[in-house]
Amino acid sequence: MNFSNPKIGKALLTLVYLITFLVVAFVSVSLFVQARSISDAAAETAIGGTPASDPGYYQLPDIPDTLTFCGEPVPLEDFDVRESLESELLKIMYWHSSTIIYLKRAGRYFPPMRKLLRANGVPEDFLYLCVCESGMDNAVSPAKAVGFWQLLESTGREGGLEVNSEVDERYDFEKSTVVACKYLKQAYAKFGSWTLAAAAYNCGQNGMQKVVNQQGQNSYYDLRHNQETARYVYRILAFKILMQSPEKFGFMLHKRDLYPEIDTRTIQVDTAITDMYAFAKSQALNYKMLKQLNPWLRDTKLTNKSGKTYNIKVLRDGEHTRAGLYKK
């Protein structure tokens, strides 16, 4: 055969291209069929109730058969209740970064908060209301609610807290928890239900009373609320379910991963502090750490004309405590 003939060479080149195309097409189809088979098998596994291992699949939340809030049963047999709870649980399950931070903060704040709730006669499930309100952070809302428990200025003052430009005790973790407990117990006495008391924490006791009177129902789950309050208790319940068993939802934190409690001691001050920077140094602290331990101190001075006694937290062993918090 004369391969130097241009027509024959062109025909051979076309044949090579055709064979190459057919081989590539065959391999591509084979890979697609194999991948589809694997995908279908994984999908069947997921539908069958066993979470698929492929990271492209998302696990649905495991709703418990029974659930209570402060000992009060949640009617999960009602489809609207179940679906509302599932909606909130899905949101926090897949809001990974924030949920992990909340789990870590719980290691530091849940133990003292639990003690305060017990001491003030409030059920421990209200731990999760605090998570719902602020994520255990000294947040400030658009409505100017402040601190872990998101207290308004009027609520803080009614609860006996000092609120001014130099001192805002709504930022004091212990004192604000006590005020929140007072409010919740008042709401419970009014409505006879911890669940309604929790909802009233969101919409106000007067607002809750108006809804109860209008609709003639005394169960949170049978009342039609505004959009925020309608989600509120379900969000609290979702945090309770997830934070009590985080590993069931894929959050595999060990005890060493949680933020540890900070070892502090309290000093009493009943005079003015004219220079907060110098005061911090006198306590073997920097100004940043002084404010972190005492966020209720809102200025660089404390005038204290009345001679009131303030309890100020400092690290028990100064900077050594700070540096050694994570040491084994």
Solvent accessible surface area in square Angstrom, and as a share of the most:
residue,aa,sasa,rsa
1,M,174,0.78
2,N,89,0.45
3,F,134,0.56
4,S,93,0.60
5,N,54,0.28
6,P,112,0.71
7,K,167,0.71
8,I,50,0.25
9,G,30,0.28
10,K,150,0.63
11,A,63,0.49
12,L,69,0.34
13,L,91,0.46
14,T,82,0.48
15,L,90,0.45
16,V,84,0.48
17,Y,140,0.53
18,L,94,0.47
19,I,91,0.46
20,T,74,0.43
21,F,136,0.57
22,L,101,0.50
23,V,84,0.48
24,V,88,0.51
25,A,36,0.28
26,F,150,0.63
27,V,73,0.42
28,S,60,0.39
29,V,92,0.53
30,S,49,0.32
31,L,107,0.53
32,F,128,0.53
33,V,86,0.49
34,Q,108,0.48
35,A,57,0.44
36,R,137,0.50
37,S,61,0.40
38,I,111,0.57
39,S,49,0.32
40,D,65,0.34
41,A,58,0.45
42,A,21,0.16
43,A,32,0.25
44,E,126,0.57
45,T,61,0.35
46,A,38,0.29
47,I,149,0.76
48,G,68,0.65
49,G,62,0.60
50,T,81,0.47
51,P,76,0.48
52,A,21,0.16
53,S,116,0.75
54,D,67,0.35
55,P,125,0.78
56,G,55,0.52
57,Y,77,0.29
58,Y,164,0.62
59,Q,75,0.33
60,L,122,0.61
61,P,10,0.07
62,D,91,0.47
63,I,16,0.08
64,P,40,0.25
65,D,135,0.70
66,T,117,0.68
67,L,19,0.09
68,T,58,0.34
69,F,1,0.00
70,C,22,0.13
71,G,63,0.60
72,E,42,0.19
73,P,104,0.66
74,V,9,0.05
75,P,31,0.19
76,L,10,0.05
77,E,145,0.65
78,D,56,0.29
79,F,151,0.63
80,D,68,0.35
81,V,1,0.00
82,R,99,0.36
83,E,103,0.46
84,S,40,0.26
85,L,0,0.00
86,E,54,0.24
87,S,43,0.28
88,E,5,0.02
89,L,0,0.00
90,L,56,0.28
91,K,92,0.39
92,I,1,0.00
93,M,6,0.03
94,Y,75,0.29
95,W,126,0.44
96,H,93,0.41
97,S,80,0.51
98,S,22,0.14
99,T,1,0.01
100,I,63,0.32
101,I,59,0.30
102,Y,28,0.11
103,L,12,0.06
104,K,43,0.18
105,R,57,0.21
106,A,13,0.10
107,G,18,0.17
108,R,39,0.14
109,Y,57,0.22
110,F,17,0.07
111,P,42,0.27
112,P,35,0.22
113,M,0,0.00
114,R,68,0.25
115,K,140,0.59
116,L,35,0.17
117,L,0,0.00
118,R,149,0.54
119,A,88,0.68
120,N,34,0.18
121,G,51,0.49
122,V,6,0.03
123,P,36,0.23
124,E,61,0.28
125,D,19,0.10
126,F,0,0.00
127,L,2,0.01
128,Y,13,0.05
129,L,0,0.00
130,C,0,0.00
131,V,3,0.02
132,C,21,0.13
133,E,42,0.19
134,S,17,0.11
135,G,3,0.03
136,M,3,0.01
137,D,64,0.33
138,N,50,0.26
139,A,36,0.28
140,V,83,0.48
141,S,28,0.18
142,P,141,0.89
143,A,72,0.56
144,K,140,0.60
145,A,10,0.07
146,V,7,0.04
147,G,0,0.00
148,F,9,0.04
149,W,0,0.00
150,Q,26,0.12
151,L,4,0.02
152,L,80,0.40
153,E,75,0.34
154,S,66,0.43
155,T,31,0.18
156,G,0,0.00
157,R,126,0.46
158,E,148,0.66
159,G,18,0.17
160,G,65,0.62
161,L,15,0.07
162,E,42,0.19
163,V,12,0.07
164,N,71,0.36
165,S,93,0.60
166,E,26,0.12
167,V,1,0.01
168,D,10,0.05
169,E,6,0.03
170,R,16,0.06
171,Y,20,0.08
172,D,19,0.10
173,F,27,0.11
174,E,59,0.27
175,K,83,0.35
176,S,1,0.01
177,T,0,0.00
178,V,45,0.26
179,V,6,0.03
180,A,0,0.00
181,C,1,0.00
182,K,96,0.41
183,Y,46,0.17
184,L,0,0.00
185,K,84,0.36
186,Q,110,0.49
187,A,0,0.00
188,Y,82,0.31
189,A,88,0.68
190,K,92,0.39
191,F,30,0.12
192,G,57,0.55
193,S,19,0.12
194,W,30,0.11
195,T,6,0.03
196,L,2,0.01
197,A,0,0.00
198,A,0,0.00
199,A,0,0.00
200,A,0,0.00
201,Y,30,0.12
202,N,39,0.20
203,C,39,0.23
204,G,25,0.24
205,Q,30,0.13
206,N,123,0.63
207,G,28,0.27
208,M,0,0.00
209,Q,52,0.23
210,K,125,0.53
211,V,29,0.17
212,V,23,0.14
213,N,104,0.53
214,Q,124,0.55
215,Q,70,0.31
216,G,63,0.61
217,Q,79,0.35
218,N,118,0.61
219,S,37,0.24
220,Y,6,0.02
221,Y,25,0.09
222,D,85,0.44
223,L,14,0.07
224,R,200,0.73
225,H,23,0.10
226,N,85,0.44
227,Q,150,0.67
228,E,114,0.51
229,T,1,0.00
230,A,39,0.30
231,R,95,0.35
232,Y,13,0.05
233,V,0,0.00
234,Y,16,0.06
235,R,44,0.16
236,I,0,0.00
237,L,0,0.00
238,A,0,0.00
239,F,1,0.00
240,K,19,0.08
241,I,19,0.10
242,L,0,0.00
243,M,21,0.09
244,Q,107,0.48
245,S,27,0.17
246,P,27,0.17
247,E,91,0.41
248,K,121,0.51
249,F,18,0.07
250,G,59,0.56
251,F,10,0.04
252,M,135,0.60
253,L,49,0.24
254,H,100,0.45
255,K,181,0.77
256,R,164,0.60
257,D,48,0.25
258,L,53,0.27
259,Y,57,0.22
260,P,40,0.25
261,E,94,0.42
262,I,46,0.23
263,D,70,0.36
264,T,32,0.19
265,R,95,0.34
266,T,75,0.44
267,I,30,0.15
268,Q,134,0.59
269,V,16,0.09
270,D,78,0.40
271,T,87,0.50
272,A,53,0.41
273,I,13,0.07
274,T,119,0.69
275,D,65,0.34
276,M,0,0.00
277,Y,112,0.43
278,A,54,0.42
279,F,31,0.13
280,A,0,0.00
281,K,160,0.68
282,S,80,0.52
283,Q,38,0.17
284,A,59,0.46
285,L,8,0.04
286,N,54,0.28
287,Y,58,0.22
288,K,130,0.55
289,M,15,0.07
290,L,0,0.00
291,K,46,0.19
292,Q,102,0.45
293,L,20,0.10
294,N,0,0.00
295,P,29,0.18
296,W,14,0.05
297,L,1,0.00
298,R,103,0.37
299,D,41,0.21
300,T,51,0.30
301,K,90,0.38
302,L,2,0.01
303,T,49,0.29
304,N,19,0.10
305,K,188,0.80
306,S,100,0.65
307,G,40,0.38
308,K,75,0.32
309,T,67,0.39
310,Y,11,0.04
311,N,80,0.41
312,I,0,0.00
313,K,63,0.27
314,V,0,0.00
315,L,3,0.01
316,R,130,0.47
317,D,86,0.44
318,G,9,0.09
319,E,71,0.32
320,H,143,0.64
321,T,18,0.11
322,R,95,0.35
323,A,73,0.57
324,G,28,0.27
325,L,47,0.23
326,Y,131,0.50
327,K,154,0.65
328,K,219,0.93
